[in-house]
């Protein structure tokens, strides 16, 4: 079954995933305690689980969006409108507000430093985490917004999915499923260092590319097969039990790859009045994700936190209003442009 009336549940799941990333980052950014989920599983942090969840949901929803519109130009425009305005804002905020306030350099030296202006390349997803003199004394120094690293991978998946659509291959369930299986095989082979070719080719991080690509296109494959997929609590319970039993074991990472997409979409179809109503006020998950890291670094810079839980709660309390403002002032107005007709469309009306 397609998620249909339960798709708003995905808003809640994405928000929870963004919050999980924030709480997971609280450990390395504060230098307090080991991150508990990676200590439990031995292979994945809470932040990585949150990112995987984003990619599964994104693969599902973006495939649905492309196939409904069946227009590559609208698809490209919509993807850019969803990602870029918020990204431009958070990058500009870091360079022109956060940097001058926090940097150990005087303003003249800060703005004359080439690294300052190089940071603006983050707006076009040429990721660079450093601003001169910013957060140098933090437990996790030299990173203004470490969360941005996933956005080029996300955009790469949009491009690949768009190419499948342009060539008429996106509706081919068998082809997409074969691609997912190939991505899974490559992710596993690279993770366990059975395959060294991507390193020879000089890929920046082949492990992340194939892992996140697998999660994204597993979401796409589950959308394409949604009429045939049964989201059953007994199946979900069996898969969750298998995941729990293999925690801390070498095979656990492979089990996680196999079961996580189904579990994410199973949670999305559970009927709940509260979860269905969650997204009606706005989608704050992207804002939570892109603003949390610099907020957390700023809080550590400003105050020597000794309790990781209080620190994470404080970061959540500061980030959420920023995410709300980002949605209403930046993201949602940009998304309204999706509904404006093109000049060519107006010409046909006239």
C-alpha positions as CSV (number, residue, x, y, z in Angstrom):
1,X,0.0,0.0,0.0
2,X,1.1,3.6,-0.6
3,X,1.4,5.7,2.5
4,X,-1.3,8.0,1.2
5,X,-3.1,9.6,4.1
6,X,-0.2,8.6,6.4
7,X,2.4,10.7,4.6
8,X,2.2,13.4,7.2
9,X,3.7,10.8,9.6
10,X,6.9,11.3,7.6
11,X,7.0,14.9,8.8
12,X,7.2,13.7,12.4
13,X,9.7,11.0,11.6
14,X,12.0,13.5,9.8
15,X,11.7,15.9,12.8
16,X,12.7,13.1,15.2
17,X,15.6,12.1,12.9
18,X,16.8,15.7,12.9
19,X,16.5,15.8,16.7
20,X,18.4,12.6,16.9
21,X,21.2,14.1,14.9
22,X,21.3,17.0,17.3
23,X,21.4,14.8,20.4
24,X,24.0,12.5,18.9
25,X,26.3,15.5,18.0
26,X,26.1,16.7,21.6
27,X,28.6,14.1,22.6
28,X,31.6,14.8,20.3
29,X,30.9,18.5,20.3
30,X,30.9,18.7,24.1
31,X,33.6,16.1,24.6
32,X,31.4,14.6,27.3
33,X,30.9,10.8,27.4
34,X,31.0,8.4,24.5
35,X,28.1,8.6,22.1
36,X,25.7,5.9,23.4
37,X,24.2,4.5,20.2
38,X,27.6,3.9,18.5
39,X,28.7,2.3,21.8
40,X,25.7,0.0,21.7
41,X,25.7,-0.9,18.0
42,X,29.5,-0.8,17.3
43,X,28.8,0.5,13.8
44,X,26.5,3.5,13.7
45,X,25.9,6.6,15.8
46,X,22.5,8.2,16.4
47,X,23.4,10.9,14.0
48,X,24.1,8.4,11.3
49,X,20.8,6.7,12.0
50,X,19.0,10.0,11.6
51,X,20.8,10.7,8.3
52,X,19.9,7.2,7.0
53,X,16.3,7.9,7.9
54,X,16.3,11.2,6.0
55,X,17.7,9.4,2.9
56,X,15.1,6.6,3.0
57,X,12.2,9.1,3.3
58,X,13.7,11.4,0.7
59,X,14.1,8.6,-1.8
60,X,10.4,7.6,-1.2
61,X,9.0,11.1,-1.5
62,X,11.2,12.5,-4.3
63,X,10.4,9.5,-6.5
64,X,6.7,10.1,-5.8
65,X,7.1,13.8,-6.6
66,X,8.9,13.1,-9.9
67,X,6.4,10.5,-11.1
68,X,3.4,12.7,-10.2
69,X,4.8,15.7,-12.1
70,X,6.7,13.8,-14.8
71,X,8.5,17.0,-15.7
72,X,12.3,17.1,-15.3
73,X,12.4,20.9,-15.3
74,X,9.8,21.2,-12.5
75,X,11.6,18.4,-10.7
76,X,15.0,20.2,-10.8
77,X,13.4,23.5,-9.8
78,X,11.5,21.9,-6.9
79,X,14.6,20.2,-5.6
80,X,16.6,23.4,-5.7
81,X,13.8,25.4,-4.0
82,X,13.7,22.9,-1.2
83,X,17.5,22.8,-0.5
84,X,19.1,26.0,-1.5
85,X,17.2,28.9,0.2
86,X,17.8,27.5,3.7
87,X,21.3,26.5,2.8
88,X,22.1,30.0,1.5
89,X,20.7,31.5,4.8
90,X,22.7,29.3,7.2
91,X,25.9,29.9,5.2
92,X,25.4,33.6,5.1
93,X,24.6,33.7,8.9
94,X,27.8,31.8,9.6
95,X,30.0,34.2,7.6
96,X,28.5,37.5,8.3
97,X,27.1,37.1,11.9
98,X,28.5,34.1,13.7
99,X,32.1,34.5,12.4
100,X,32.7,38.1,13.3
101,X,31.2,37.6,16.8
102,X,33.1,34.4,17.7
103,X,36.4,34.7,15.7
104,X,39.6,35.3,17.7
105,X,40.7,37.6,14.7
106,X,39.7,41.2,14.6
107,X,37.0,42.0,12.0
108,X,39.4,43.4,9.5
109,X,41.6,40.4,9.6
110,X,38.6,38.0,9.6
111,X,37.1,39.6,6.5
112,X,40.4,39.9,4.7
113,X,41.1,36.2,5.2
114,X,40.6,34.1,2.1
115,X,39.1,31.2,4.2
116,X,36.2,33.5,5.2
117,X,35.1,33.9,1.6
118,X,35.9,30.3,0.7
119,X,33.3,29.3,3.3
120,X,30.6,30.8,1.0
121,X,31.2,27.9,-1.4
122,X,29.2,25.8,1.0
123,X,26.2,27.5,-0.6
124,X,26.9,25.6,-3.8
125,X,27.8,22.5,-1.8
126,X,31.6,22.7,-2.1
127,X,31.8,21.8,1.6
128,X,34.4,23.6,3.8
129,X,33.8,23.5,7.6
130,X,36.3,26.1,8.7
131,X,36.1,29.9,9.4
132,X,39.3,31.7,10.5
133,X,39.6,31.9,14.3
134,X,36.1,30.4,14.9
135,X,35.6,27.7,17.6
136,X,39.3,27.0,17.8
137,X,39.1,26.3,21.5
138,X,36.1,24.1,21.4
139,X,36.4,20.3,22.1
140,X,35.5,19.8,18.4
141,X,37.6,22.6,16.8
142,X,37.6,24.0,13.3
143,X,34.0,22.9,12.3
144,X,31.3,25.6,12.0
145,X,28.6,23.4,10.5
146,X,29.6,19.8,10.3
147,X,26.1,18.7,9.3
148,X,26.4,20.2,5.8
149,X,28.5,17.3,4.5
150,X,25.4,15.2,3.7
151,X,23.9,17.8,1.3
152,X,26.1,17.0,-1.7
153,X,25.2,13.4,-1.4
154,X,21.5,14.3,-1.2
155,X,21.9,16.4,-4.4
156,X,23.8,13.7,-6.1
157,X,20.9,11.3,-5.5
158,X,18.4,13.8,-6.8
159,X,20.5,14.0,-10.0
160,X,20.6,10.2,-10.4
161,X,16.9,9.9,-9.8
162,X,16.2,12.7,-12.3
163,X,18.3,10.9,-14.9
164,X,16.4,7.7,-14.4
165,X,13.2,9.7,-14.9
166,X,14.4,11.5,-18.0
167,X,15.4,8.2,-19.7
168,X,12.1,6.6,-18.7
169,X,13.7,4.1,-16.4
170,X,12.3,5.2,-13.1
171,X,9.1,3.3,-13.5
172,X,11.0,0.1,-14.1
173,X,10.8,-1.6,-10.7
174,X,13.2,-4.4,-11.7
175,X,15.9,-2.0,-12.8
176,X,15.6,0.1,-9.7
177,X,15.6,-3.0,-7.5
178,X,18.7,-4.3,-9.3
179,X,20.4,-0.9,-8.7
180,X,19.5,-1.0,-5.0
181,X,21.0,-4.5,-4.7
182,X,24.2,-3.4,-6.5
183,X,24.5,-0.4,-4.2
184,X,24.1,-2.6,-1.2
185,X,26.8,-5.0,-2.5
186,X,29.2,-2.1,-3.1
187,X,28.4,-0.5,0.3
188,X,29.2,-3.8,2.0
189,X,32.3,-4.5,0.0
190,X,33.7,-1.1,0.6
191,X,32.8,-1.1,4.3
192,X,34.6,-4.3,4.9
193,X,37.5,-3.3,2.6
194,X,36.9,-6.1,0.1
195,X,36.8,-3.5,-2.7
196,X,39.6,-1.0,-3.1
197,X,38.8,0.4,-6.6
198,X,36.8,3.5,-5.5
199,X,39.8,4.6,-3.4
200,X,42.0,4.3,-6.5
201,X,39.5,6.4,-8.4
202,X,39.8,9.0,-5.7
203,X,36.2,9.2,-4.6
204,X,35.9,11.5,-1.5
205,X,34.1,9.0,0.6
206,X,33.0,6.0,-1.3
207,X,31.6,4.3,1.8
208,X,29.2,7.2,2.5
209,X,28.3,7.6,-1.2
210,X,27.2,4.0,-1.7
211,X,25.6,3.6,1.8
212,X,23.5,6.8,1.5
213,X,22.7,6.0,-2.1
214,X,21.5,2.6,-1.0
215,X,19.2,4.1,1.6
216,X,17.9,6.7,-0.8
217,X,17.1,4.3,-3.6
218,X,15.7,1.7,-1.2
219,X,13.1,4.3,-0.4
220,X,12.5,4.8,-4.1
221,X,12.2,1.1,-4.6
222,X,9.7,0.8,-1.7
223,X,7.6,3.5,-3.3
224,X,7.6,1.8,-6.7
225,X,6.6,-1.5,-5.0
226,X,4.2,0.1,-2.6
227,X,1.1,-1.7,-3.9
228,X,2.9,-5.0,-3.2
229,X,4.5,-4.2,0.1
230,X,2.8,-5.2,3.4
231,X,3.6,-3.0,6.3
232,X,2.8,-5.5,9.1
233,X,3.7,-5.2,12.7
234,X,4.7,-8.9,12.8
235,X,7.2,-8.4,10.0
236,X,8.5,-5.1,11.6
237,X,8.8,-6.9,15.0
238,X,10.8,-9.7,13.4
239,X,13.2,-7.3,11.7
240,X,13.6,-5.1,14.8
241,X,14.4,-8.2,16.8
242,X,17.0,-9.3,14.3
243,X,18.5,-5.8,14.4
244,X,18.7,-6.0,18.2
245,X,20.2,-9.5,18.3
246,X,23.0,-8.5,15.9
247,X,23.9,-5.2,17.7
248,X,27.6,-5.2,18.4
249,X,28.3,-8.0,16.0
250,X,30.2,-7.7,12.7
251,X,27.2,-8.8,10.7
252,X,25.0,-6.2,12.5
253,X,25.9,-3.4,10.0
254,X,24.6,-5.5,7.1
255,X,21.4,-6.4,9.0
256,X,20.9,-2.7,9.7
257,X,21.2,-1.8,6.0
258,X,18.7,-4.5,5.1
259,X,16.0,-3.8,7.7
260,X,16.2,0.0,8.3
261,X,14.3,1.2,5.2
262,X,11.3,-1.1,5.9
263,X,11.2,-0.1,9.6
264,X,11.3,3.6,8.7
265,X,8.3,3.3,6.3
266,X,6.5,0.9,8.7
267,X,6.6,3.6,11.3
268,X,5.3,6.1,8.7
269,X,2.1,4.2,8.1
270,X,1.1,3.6,11.7
271,X,-2.3,5.5,12.0
272,X,-2.1,8.3,14.6
273,X,-4.1,11.5,14.7
274,X,-1.3,13.3,16.5
275,X,1.4,12.3,14.0
276,X,-0.9,13.1,11.0
277,X,-1.4,16.6,12.4
278,X,2.3,17.2,13.2
279,X,3.2,18.7,9.8
280,X,0.3,21.0,9.3
281,X,2.1,23.9,11.0
282,X,5.2,23.5,8.8
283,X,8.2,21.2,8.1
284,X,10.9,22.2,10.6
285,X,13.2,19.2,10.1
286,X,15.5,20.7,7.5
287,X,16.0,23.9,9.7
288,X,16.6,21.7,12.7
289,X,19.3,19.8,10.8
290,X,21.2,22.7,9.2
291,X,21.1,25.1,12.2
292,X,21.7,22.7,15.1
293,X,25.5,22.2,14.6
294,X,26.5,25.9,14.7
295,X,24.1,26.5,17.6
296,X,25.7,23.6,19.5
297,X,29.2,24.9,18.8
298,X,28.2,28.4,19.9
299,X,26.8,27.1,23.2
300,X,30.0,25.2,23.9
301,X,32.0,28.3,23.0
302,X,29.9,30.5,25.4
303,X,29.6,28.2,28.4
304,X,31.6,25.2,29.8
305,X,28.8,22.6,30.0
306,X,29.4,19.7,32.3
307,X,26.1,17.8,31.6
308,X,25.6,16.5,28.1
309,X,21.9,16.1,28.5
310,X,21.3,19.7,29.7
311,X,23.6,20.9,26.9
312,X,21.6,18.9,24.3
313,X,18.3,20.2,25.6
314,X,19.6,23.8,25.6
315,X,20.7,23.3,21.9
316,X,17.3,21.9,21.0
317,X,15.5,24.9,22.7
318,X,17.6,27.4,20.7
319,X,17.6,25.5,17.4
320,X,13.8,24.9,17.2
321,X,12.8,28.6,17.1
322,X,15.5,29.1,14.4
323,X,14.0,26.2,12.4
324,X,10.5,27.7,12.8
325,X,11.7,31.1,11.6
326,X,13.6,29.5,8.7
327,X,10.5,27.7,7.6
328,X,8.1,30.7,7.7
329,X,10.6,33.4,6.5
330,X,12.8,31.4,4.0
331,X,11.8,27.9,3.1
332,X,8.0,28.1,2.8
333,X,8.1,31.4,0.8
334,X,10.6,29.7,-1.6
335,X,8.4,26.6,-1.9
336,X,5.5,28.8,-2.9
337,X,7.3,29.5,-6.1
338,X,6.7,25.9,-7.1
339,X,3.0,26.8,-7.6
340,X,3.7,29.8,-9.8
341,X,3.0,29.0,-13.5
342,X,5.9,29.3,-16.0
343,X,5.7,31.9,-18.8
344,X,5.1,29.1,-21.3
345,X,2.1,27.9,-19.2
346,X,0.7,31.4,-19.2
347,X,1.1,31.7,-22.9
348,X,-1.0,28.6,-23.5
349,X,-3.7,30.1,-21.3
350,X,-3.7,33.4,-23.2
